[in-house]
Amino acid sequence: MLNAFTEIGTLITRDSALRGGRPIIAGTGTCVRTIAVANNQGLSPEEIVADRPQLSLAQVYAALAYYHANKLEIDADIAAEELAYEEGARSSRLPLRP
């Protein structure tokens, strides 16, 4: 639980040993990009918290603030992940039998 005097800069962190060094919500394994994707799909911060009750509203807003301040980096990471997924899905398809 966050207290009344939380420094906003402490809510997002990076650690090369966690999630490939991607920015995450401190104290969780939740990547900023996960929150950005959910928000970009139309979920409000309140809906994101409802789906992820381990997160506070302040943490979700901090992730969104980080995303908007670093949009090019996070969007590039999202695009790269989507491409890797699509390539993996294509390569895993078994050929059809005649």
VEXBA-934367 format. One record per residue (C-alpha): residue in three letters; residue number from 1; x, y, z. Coordinates in Angstrom, 1 decimal. Last residue first. Example, Ala and Ser with C-alpha at 12.3 -4.5 7.8 and 13.67 -1.06 7.14 Angstrom:
<recs>
{r=SER	k=2	c1=13.7	c2=-1.1	c3=7.1}
{r=ALA	k=1	c1=12.3	c2=-4.5	c3=7.8}
</recs>
This chain:
<recs>
{r=PRO	k=98	c1=-2.6	c2=-33.5	c3=-48.6}
{r=ARG	k=97	c1=-1.6	c2=-32.7	c3=-45.0}
{r=LEU	k=96	c1=-1.4	c2=-29.1	c3=-44.0}
{r=PRO	k=95	c1=2.0	c2=-27.9	c3=-42.9}
{r=LEU	k=94	c1=2.4	c2=-27.4	c3=-39.2}
{r=ARG	k=93	c1=2.2	c2=-23.8	c3=-37.9}
{r=SER	k=92	c1=4.9	c2=-22.9	c3=-35.5}
{r=SER	k=91	c1=6.8	c2=-20.6	c3=-37.9}
{r=ARG	k=90	c1=3.8	c2=-18.4	c3=-38.4}
{r=ALA	k=89	c1=3.0	c2=-18.1	c3=-34.7}
{r=GLY	k=88	c1=6.6	c2=-17.3	c3=-33.8}
{r=GLU	k=87	c1=6.8	c2=-14.6	c3=-36.5}
{r=GLU	k=86	c1=3.5	c2=-13.1	c3=-35.2}
{r=TYR	k=85	c1=4.8	c2=-13.2	c3=-31.6}
{r=ALA	k=84	c1=8.1	c2=-11.6	c3=-32.5}
{r=LEU	k=83	c1=6.3	c2=-8.9	c3=-34.5}
{r=GLU	k=82	c1=4.0	c2=-8.1	c3=-31.6}
{r=GLU	k=81	c1=7.0	c2=-8.0	c3=-29.2}
{r=ALA	k=80	c1=8.9	c2=-5.6	c3=-31.6}
{r=ALA	k=79	c1=5.8	c2=-3.4	c3=-31.9}
{r=ILE	k=78	c1=5.3	c2=-3.2	c3=-28.1}
{r=ASP	k=77	c1=9.1	c2=-2.4	c3=-27.6}
{r=ALA	k=76	c1=8.9	c2=0.3	c3=-30.3}
{r=ASP	k=75	c1=5.8	c2=1.8	c3=-28.6}
{r=ILE	k=74	c1=7.7	c2=1.8	c3=-25.3}
{r=GLU	k=73	c1=10.7	c2=3.6	c3=-26.7}
{r=LEU	k=72	c1=8.7	c2=6.1	c3=-28.7}
{r=LYS	k=71	c1=6.3	c2=6.8	c3=-25.9}
{r=ASN	k=70	c1=8.9	c2=7.6	c3=-23.2}
{r=ALA	k=69	c1=7.0	c2=10.5	c3=-21.4}
{r=HIS	k=68	c1=3.7	c2=9.0	c3=-22.4}
{r=TYR	k=67	c1=4.7	c2=5.6	c3=-21.1}
{r=TYR	k=66	c1=6.1	c2=6.9	c3=-17.9}
{r=ALA	k=65	c1=2.9	c2=8.8	c3=-17.2}
{r=LEU	k=64	c1=0.9	c2=5.6	c3=-18.0}
{r=ALA	k=63	c1=3.1	c2=3.6	c3=-15.6}
{r=ALA	k=62	c1=2.7	c2=6.3	c3=-12.9}
{r=TYR	k=61	c1=-1.1	c2=6.3	c3=-13.5}
{r=VAL	k=60	c1=-1.1	c2=2.5	c3=-13.0}
{r=GLN	k=59	c1=1.0	c2=2.7	c3=-9.8}
{r=ALA	k=58	c1=-1.3	c2=5.5	c3=-8.4}
{r=LEU	k=57	c1=-4.4	c2=3.3	c3=-9.1}
{r=SER	k=56	c1=-2.9	c2=0.6	c3=-7.0}
{r=LEU	k=55	c1=-1.7	c2=-2.7	c3=-8.5}
{r=GLN	k=54	c1=-2.4	c2=-6.2	c3=-6.9}
{r=PRO	k=53	c1=-6.0	c2=-5.8	c3=-8.1}
{r=ARG	k=52	c1=-5.0	c2=-6.4	c3=-11.7}
{r=ASP	k=51	c1=-8.2	c2=-6.5	c3=-13.7}
{r=ALA	k=50	c1=-9.9	c2=-4.0	c3=-11.5}
{r=VAL	k=49	c1=-6.7	c2=-1.9	c3=-11.6}
{r=ILE	k=48	c1=-6.8	c2=-1.9	c3=-15.4}
{r=GLU	k=47	c1=-10.5	c2=-0.9	c3=-15.3}
{r=GLU	k=46	c1=-9.7	c2=2.1	c3=-13.0}
{r=PRO	k=45	c1=-6.8	c2=3.1	c3=-15.4}
{r=SER	k=44	c1=-9.3	c2=3.1	c3=-18.3}
{r=LEU	k=43	c1=-9.2	c2=0.2	c3=-20.7}
{r=GLY	k=42	c1=-9.5	c2=1.2	c3=-24.4}
{r=GLN	k=41	c1=-7.0	c2=-1.1	c3=-26.1}
{r=ASN	k=40	c1=-4.3	c2=1.6	c3=-25.7}
{r=ASN	k=39	c1=-4.9	c2=1.5	c3=-22.0}
{r=ALA	k=38	c1=-4.3	c2=-2.3	c3=-21.9}
{r=VAL	k=37	c1=-1.2	c2=-1.9	c3=-24.1}
{r=ALA	k=36	c1=0.2	c2=0.9	c3=-22.0}
{r=ILE	k=35	c1=-0.3	c2=-1.2	c3=-18.8}
{r=THR	k=34	c1=1.5	c2=-4.1	c3=-20.3}
{r=ARG	k=33	c1=4.2	c2=-1.8	c3=-21.7}
{r=VAL	k=32	c1=4.9	c2=-0.5	c3=-18.2}
{r=CYS	k=31	c1=5.9	c2=-4.0	c3=-17.3}
{r=THR	k=30	c1=4.3	c2=-5.7	c3=-14.3}
{r=GLY	k=29	c1=6.7	c2=-7.8	c3=-12.3}
{r=THR	k=28	c1=5.9	c2=-5.9	c3=-9.1}
{r=GLY	k=27	c1=7.8	c2=-4.1	c3=-6.4}
{r=ALA	k=26	c1=8.4	c2=-1.1	c3=-8.7}
{r=ILE	k=25	c1=6.1	c2=-1.0	c3=-11.8}
{r=ILE	k=24	c1=8.3	c2=-2.1	c3=-14.6}
{r=PRO	k=23	c1=10.6	c2=-0.5	c3=-17.1}
{r=ARG	k=22	c1=12.2	c2=-3.1	c3=-19.4}
{r=GLY	k=21	c1=15.5	c2=-4.5	c3=-18.3}
{r=GLY	k=20	c1=14.9	c2=-7.9	c3=-19.9}
{r=ARG	k=19	c1=11.9	c2=-8.5	c3=-17.7}
{r=LEU	k=18	c1=13.9	c2=-8.4	c3=-14.5}
{r=ALA	k=17	c1=17.7	c2=-9.0	c3=-14.2}
{r=SER	k=16	c1=18.5	c2=-5.8	c3=-16.1}
{r=ASP	k=15	c1=16.5	c2=-3.9	c3=-13.4}
{r=ARG	k=14	c1=14.4	c2=-0.9	c3=-14.3}
{r=THR	k=13	c1=12.1	c2=1.0	c3=-12.0}
{r=ILE	k=12	c1=8.8	c2=2.8	c3=-11.9}
{r=LEU	k=11	c1=7.0	c2=3.9	c3=-8.7}
{r=THR	k=10	c1=10.0	c2=5.6	c3=-7.1}
{r=GLY	k=9	c1=9.8	c2=8.6	c3=-9.3}
{r=ILE	k=8	c1=6.4	c2=9.4	c3=-8.0}
{r=GLU	k=7	c1=7.8	c2=10.0	c3=-4.5}
{r=THR	k=6	c1=5.3	c2=8.5	c3=-2.1}
{r=PHE	k=5	c1=4.3	c2=10.8	c3=0.7}
{r=ALA	k=4	c1=0.7	c2=9.8	c3=1.4}
{r=ASN	k=3	c1=1.5	c2=6.1	c3=1.7}
{r=LEU	k=2	c1=1.3	c2=3.4	c3=-0.9}
{r=MET	k=1	c1=0.0	c2=0.0	c3=0.0}
</recs>
